[in-house]
Each structure stands twice: as C-alpha cells, then as structure tokens.
Amino acid sequence: MTTTQPPSGGAVTIDLVAQNIAFDKSTITVPACSQVTVNFDNKDSGIPHNFAVYTDSKATTPIFKGEIITGPKTITYTFTAPCTPGDYYFRCDVHPTIMYGTFKVV
C-alpha cells in the first residue's frame, strides 16, 4: 500500500510593513501549498491594521485572516497557501478600500 503525500511548496517568509495607511507591497508571490510566514510590522502609531487573504476582491471567502494589531507593533502570521495556482486578494480588513493587493500563488 502506498500513501500519496499532498504536494508541498515548502516554506516561504514574507516581510510586510504597514505605514502611512499603506502596505509596502502591492503583490506577494508564494508557491502553491507552501507554509507562509508573514512578519507583519504595523508602523502606524495608534492605528489598527491586519493582513488577510481572500479568494477574490469581493472578500467574502477568507483563506486567512490575521489578528488586528494597533501600531507600532509587530506580529507573525502563519498559514498554508492555496494549492491551486492563481491570483488571490490580500487586504487590511480595517482599511479595505486603500490597503490591498494581489496574492499570487504559483
């Protein structure tokens, strides 16, 4: 009897900064099925931010929703990227109309 292991994209670490109510990246690219670690640095004093990934820009189906933190503060988020390659959507749930980008899975 053989056991099939799910595909693994390994591990990837992303450094993401929130400053002046903006992310420092508009696109984040990760391998499919990878273990993603996001070192999130909220540099905005007194302003809450988070990092969340959704299936698309409607943001109705979350893939990952990180804890909201009020800056200045750092937090580490860890989650598994989708195994289906494509373009997904990331944003700050507190400021969804101005803090967002493309989460590419390759």
Protein Blocks (a to p, Z undefined) as FASTA:
>chain_A
ZZdddddebjaddddddeehiafbfbdcddehiacddddddfbghiacdddddfblnoma
cfbdcddddddddddddddddfbgcddddddfklmmlggcddddZZ
